[in-house]
């Protein structure tokens, strides 16, 4: 009988130990990805020369999270214009081989700074580089691939017991750039990772173009998001601040044009995050769930004759795009669609992160959050692949830069077909269902 009591007490102690075990482990890492040489900067067709130094370093940062059952997630953030699929797919494949991670367990996001380097092959129609300039860009892309693998691996190697919390603030400097009275999303979602009673990582986002600096600026920087991260890391020593860009493709910071404005916007954003951290936050719980899929987005019908005519254009960007499209026709592979990544990550029943590819307009975030109004939902754009702008049906019908002319610079054949929003919405709904989100 005494032996039985000892066994029962030991079993009860084991249960108590299991209950006391933290729900998560988390790790962080960072790597300076500032180009070592002058490099052509991305984001503005009007630029006339490569970079000239840096206002502050550009960073790749990693946040790894593991739940009690060993399910892991890695979020990699970058101070870059966007990450192309050829890079993220290669990094993901290496992470799968080395760390046994599925594609659904890895999120890549770019801050979309317009004072960062060209990341080949994105937006190459916008540039007419000399052989030497092209070599610098190609070398940077090769090095970046290794850097992203390294920063994700380092975060996985730093896993320690942690608590995750979520809260949301606001910042008002983002404005609809198509229409002053158009839709906006001023929310500032924040995930705090706490270890040993102190902030270990601060993941935050905002829906606004990272374009306070303009074409005449030639100093590399993370723009307002870079300054926000600097502010937060100064205020919370030992913490790593990571920024994810939300659905701000049709939103611009106001005012623009001076470094002081970028610093001011960064400070406003950091102060909003600080208010969230000092207030009441929701504790996030296990388990982690994630899903990832690609959906084909069709382009509107186009013909070879259309691009043969465009190739004669005095507009060098249109002519360049036309030559690319004609080359595809010559190969017998005209561009009719593009694969589009849709990802969802769920923290217990407390929070769902939707990560969408491309430059996503704010309509998508507002629609998703409105439809899933019983959930806490964060919707990021610029994730996993930035192949072009992603207009809603409303913006596609209105036309303009986001729905039409931006496709020239991205080297895409033209506007999307009218079902673009429907296709994305169906993919999002399937992803949300897979991770257990409620309507």
Secondary structure as GFF3:
##gff-version 3
##sequence-region A 1 439
A	DSSP	alpha_helix	2	20	.	.	.	ID=ss1
A	DSSP	beta_strand	24	32	.	.	.	ID=ss2
A	DSSP	beta_strand	59	67	.	.	.	ID=ss3
A	DSSP	beta_strand	72	78	.	.	.	ID=ss4
A	DSSP	alpha_helix	85	99	.	.	.	ID=ss5
A	DSSP	three_ten_helix	103	105	.	.	.	ID=ss6
A	DSSP	beta_strand	106	110	.	.	.	ID=ss7
A	DSSP	three_ten_helix	124	126	.	.	.	ID=ss8
A	DSSP	alpha_helix	131	156	.	.	.	ID=ss9
A	DSSP	beta_strand	160	170	.	.	.	ID=ss10
A	DSSP	beta_strand	174	176	.	.	.	ID=ss11
A	DSSP	beta_strand	187	195	.	.	.	ID=ss12
A	DSSP	beta_strand	198	206	.	.	.	ID=ss13
A	DSSP	alpha_helix	223	235	.	.	.	ID=ss14
A	DSSP	beta_strand	240	245	.	.	.	ID=ss15
A	DSSP	beta_strand	251	253	.	.	.	ID=ss16
A	DSSP	alpha_helix	259	278	.	.	.	ID=ss17
A	DSSP	beta_strand	282	283	.	.	.	ID=ss18
A	DSSP	beta_strand	288	298	.	.	.	ID=ss19
A	DSSP	alpha_helix	304	310	.	.	.	ID=ss20
A	DSSP	alpha_helix	316	330	.	.	.	ID=ss21
A	DSSP	beta_strand	337	347	.	.	.	ID=ss22
A	DSSP	beta_strand	351	356	.	.	.	ID=ss23
A	DSSP	beta_strand	359	360	.	.	.	ID=ss24
A	DSSP	alpha_helix	362	371	.	.	.	ID=ss25
A	DSSP	beta_strand	377	380	.	.	.	ID=ss26
A	DSSP	beta_strand	389	390	.	.	.	ID=ss27
A	DSSP	alpha_helix	393	398	.	.	.	ID=ss28
A	DSSP	pi_helix	401	405	.	.	.	ID=ss29
A	DSSP	alpha_helix	406	409	.	.	.	ID=ss30
A	DSSP	alpha_helix	420	435	.	.	.	ID=ss31
###
